[in-house]
Amino acid sequence: MATDDSMSDDVFEDDTLRAPAPAAHRSTPSPTGYRDYYPPAVPSSRLQDDDDIIIHKTILLGDSGVGKTSLLVQFETGKFQAGNFSATVGIGFTNKVVTVDGIKVKLQIWDTAGQERFRSVTHAYYRDAHALLLLYDVTNKISFDNIRAWLGEIREYAQDDVVIMLLGNKSDSGLERAVRREEGQRLAREYQVSFMETSAKTGLNVEAAFAHVARSLVAKANPVDPSRLAVRAQPTQEQRSSCPPCS
């Protein structure tokens, strides 16, 4: 049985779920590529302040239905968009400035369609990507098994020094889990990429994942103590439950 975090990669389909677009946007398409979804308004003064920040292209990848768009909307708005959604068609994107260790990093985050028929389109976006977040659904073993194929495509089409992070999404799913955290960790170690479990529904580690990517991008430009790049993830409910009482 699917949980509320099982929405496909997501263009709003149900008219009853759509919030009306802000007046300023009603005559223009959403910059994300999703119907009727508009990022929160940003004060013009802040936009001017951020104009000189280098933009880092960050792409969300993974099978259809793993929750890529859910993750993006949660990161952008801090909310989980519950409802019925259909698969993303092609590419959508949004921009957000992340501050890590006192440094501002502007992420241009691209959400891609997971279906095979769109793969040739998304390949074109790999080459100039600075970071890739590769998602699987912890309740869907097939989406995890396909990670090796995704990583093979990344090695073929992306830059050699691209920042890669593996995310096991829908970590709130409890008994429906089909992929253990240890399996994700083992695969990440095998491919020498960072790993974290996330939940677009509860927000667990969503901010932390993008912060880690931003910190890694800063470190590429300014080599730092490797210990600063340690993954700073919050424990899942399962981890908290299994930990011995703190003294």
Residue, then its C-alpha position, 0 to 999 in steps of 0.5 A: m500500500a502506498t503512503d502519502d509520500s508516494m506521489s509520482d514526479d509531479v505535475f498537479e492534475d486535480d483541479t481541486l488541489r490547485a492553489p490559485a497562482p499569485a496575481a503577478h504570475r497569472s499571465t506567465p508560466s511557472p518557472t518550475g515547469y509545473r502547472d500552478y506551482y510557484p515558488p514563494a515570492v523573494p524580495s527584490s532587494r534579496l534578488q539583487d544581493d544574490d545576483d553575483i552568486i555563482i549558479h550551480k546546476t543541480i539535477l534530481l534523478g531517479d525512477s518515476g514515482v520515487g518522489k523527486t518533485s515532492l522533495l523539491v517542493q518540500f525544499e522550496t516551500g517547507k510543505f508536503q503537497a498531498g494529492n493525486f499527481s501525474a508524472t513530470v513531463g520533460i524538465g522543470f526547475t527552480n532556484k534557491v540560495v543555500t547558506v553553508d558555513g557563512i557562504k551563499v550557494k545558489l542552486q538551480i535545481w532541475d527536476t527530471a522525468g523518470q520514465e525511460r521515454f524521456r531519458s534521452v532528453t535528460h541525458a543532455y542536462y547531465r554534461d554541465a551539471h555540478a551536482l546530482l541527487l539520485l533518489y530511490d524509494v525505500t518502499n520500492k526495491i526495483s527503484f533501488d535495484n535500478i540505481r546501478a543503471w542510473l549511476g552507469e548513465i551518470r558516469e557516461y554522460a556527466q562530468d568526472d568531478v560532479v557531486i553525487m548524492l544518493l537519497g533513499n526517499k520515503s523513509d517515513s514508510g515504516l512497515e512498507r519499507a523494502v530497502r534497508r538503510e544499510e543496503g543504501q549505505r553499502l551501495a553508496r560506499e561501493y560507488q564512493v558517493s554520499f548517502m542520506e535517507t529522506s522523507a518529502k512528507t515529514g521533511l526529514n533530511v531534505e534541507a540537510a541533503f541540499a545543504h550537504v550538496a552546497r557544502s560539497l560544491v563550496a569545497k570543490a572550489n575551496p579545498v577544506d578539511p575533509s571532516r567538514l564534508a561529513v554527512r550531517a543527517q538527522p536520524t530516522q524514527e527507526q534509528r531513534s527507536s533502536c538507539p540505547p537510552c542516552s545517559 
